[in-house]
């Protein structure tokens, strides 16, 4: 394999396969080094030679040895020797921070999920002022705020409210959910819908039907399900009436005669 970049290949660096291999064998066992796979021109008088890795468990990996030559010099020097994955190598997936990996429903009893101090979804309920305060003064302010009904240090910001509303509306509690698409009517006309107060009151409520999938959950007014309070079965779907009971007039004594 030979990959050429814009830089002009240096013939001495390109030909330094043995120099690269000797440097590699100082770092790895000879049984772990395979055939020369080619080179990559990294820049002026800088070339990376690639060798197959035959170490067990490293299928698809390659040894990378970068060599260089100084201007007006004939001697080749080795810059670095590293093991890199190839296109077919098995590598670990990209690391994702725990805060971004956790999903609703992942938390178990005792788990903690701290919120950043600068989380845009929250805003301070009250302020301590511009002057620095010690912990005792802040505790006094918190006590007064609690007496005034401002016990929460932070409350939902407009950004946090918009994110929540969009998430609910686009999720299983919104009008696009499959159960809502096939529902006979919408939640706004259901007797089990509990109204809420606040800025979301015109769009969302809480389901109070113990037989519904969304019982105890926030639902949009244009959501719906088959447990709507005004649902009525068509006559063809109603249970068929049972026939009258047949009275058995044959007693045990009469059966013994046969």
N, C-alpha and C positions, 0 to 999 in steps of 0.2 A: 504494500500500500504506500503510495507516494502522494502527498498533498503539497501543493505549491502555493504560497501566498504571493503578495506583490513584491516582497523583497527578493533580490537576486540571489539564487542559491550559491553558496560558497563551496567550491569543489573540494577543498580540503576538509571542511566540516562534514560534508555529505559522505566523503569517503572514509571518515573516521569510525567505521562500524566496529572494528576490533578495539579501538580505544574505549568506545562506549561500553562494549561487552566486558572488557577487563574491569572497568569501574563498577559495573553492575555486579560482577562476581565478588567484589569486595563487600557488597551489601547483602547479597542473596546467595543461597546454595546453588551449585551448578545444576542440581536436579530440578530447581524451580525456574530455570531460564530456558526458554525454547528458541524458536527460529526468529531471525530478524524480520520484522513485518514491514519495514519501510522507514521513512523519515518525514518530518514536517519542518519546513523552513519557518522559523519564528521571527527572524529579522536579519539584518545585515550580519553575516558571518556567525549566525546563531542557528543551530539545527538541533532538533529533537529526534533521537532514534528510538524506535519502538520495537520491543521484543515480546514474544508470547510468554505468558505466565503459565507454567505447568504445575504450580503448587496446588495440592488437593484443596478443593473447596473454593477455588478462585477461577472458575470457568468464565472465560470472556474478559478477564482482566489482562492488562498489559503493563510491562515495565517501560518506563519513560526515562530516557537518559538525555539530558540536554548538554550539548557541547558548544564551545565557542572558540573563535580565533581573534586575537587582537589585531588591529591594523598593522600591516607590514611585518607580521610575525608568522612563522611557519608552525609553531607549536600549538597543539590543540589542548584546551583546558576543559575540564568537566565542571559544569555549573551545578547540576542536581541530579539525583536519582530518586524516582518516586514510582509507586505502584498506582495505576489509575484504572478505572473501569472502562471497558469498551461498550459498544452498542448492545451487546448480548449479555453483559454482566448482570448478575443479580446484586442489586444494591438496596439499601434501606430507603424507605420513602422519605420525602422531604419532611423535616421536623416541623411540627405545628405546635405552637404554645398551648398549654393545657386549657387556658381560658377560651381559646378559639375552638378547641376540640369538643368541649363539653356541650351536650345537647339537652333540651328539656326532657326530663325523665331519667337522666343519668345519675342524679344525686341520690344518695342513700342516707338513712338516719345517721347523724353525726358528721356528715360532710360539710365543709365550709367553702363558700364561694365569695371571696372578698370583692368589693366594688371599688374601682379606682377613685381617688379623691377628686379627679377632674373628669369623671364620667359625664358626658354631655346629656345623659338622660335624667340627671338630677340637678337640682339647684338648691342653694341654702334656704331654709325656711326663715331664718333670722340671721343677723350679723353681729359679730362681736365688736364691730367698730374698726377704725384704722389703727388705733394705738395697740401695741402689744400688751397682752394680758397674761397673768400667770394662771396656773391651773385652778386655783381657788376662785378667782374672779370669773373664769369661764364656767365653773360649776355653779356659781350663784346665778349667772345669766341663764344657764340651762334650767335651773330650778324655777326662775321667774317665767321663762318661756313655757314650761310645763304647766304652771298654774294658769297661764293665759290660753291654754289649749294649743300651744305651739310646740308640743313635746318632741316632734320629729325634727331631727337636725337638718335633714334634706327632704325635699318633696319632688314629685315628678315635674320635669321641665317640659316646655312645649315640644321640644325635640323628642323626649322620651314618650310623651303622649302620642305624637304622630307615628313614631315607630311601632308602638304597641297596637294602635288602631289599624295600621296597615297590615301588621302581622296577623292580627285576628281576622281581618276582613279577607285576606288572601288565603287563610288556612281552612281547617275543617269546620270552623264556625261561621264561615262566610257563604255568600250565595253561589260560589263556584264549586262547593263540595258536592260530590256525587249524590249524597243523600238529599241535599237541597234541590238539586236539579230534577229529581223525580218526586219531590214532595207535592202534595195536593194544594198546599197553601203556605203562606209565609209566617214567620214568627210574630210580626207586628200585629197580627189579628188573632194570636193564640192566647187563650185564657191563662196559660201557665207561664207567660212571660212576666218577669218581675222587672219593673222599671228601675233604672239607676239615676243618681243625681250627678251633676257635674257636666263638664264640657263634652263628654261622650254620650250623654243621655239621648241625643237625637239619632244615634246610630246603633247603639248596643243596649242589650238587656241581659238578664240572667234567666236561664231555663230552670223551672221548678217542677218539671214533670219527672217523677221518679221512674217512669217507664221509658223515658227517652234516653238516647245515647248521650245527649248534652246536659243531662241533669246536673245542676250546680255549676255550670260553665257559662262564660260570656258568649253570646251569640249576636250576630247582626240582625237587624230587623228584617232584612230580606233573605235570611237563612230560612230553613224549613226542614221538616221531617214528617214521617208518617204518623207521628204521635200527636199531631195537632189537635187541639181541644174540640174543634168542630168537624173532625173527620167522621164521615158516615159511610158505612159499607153499602154498596149497591145490592139490590135484592138478590141478584144472582150470586153474590159473595156471602150473603148472610147464611148462618147455620140452618140446615134443613130441619124442619120440625120432626120430632120422633113420632112414630105411630103409637096409637093407644096400646096399653098393656093388655095382653091376652090373659084372661082368667082361666086357670087350670082347674077344672071341676073334677078331675080324676083323682080319687083318694088312694091311699096305699092299700086299703082293703079291696078296692075294686081291681087294682093291679094284680093282687094275689090270686084272683079268680082265673086269670089267663094262664 
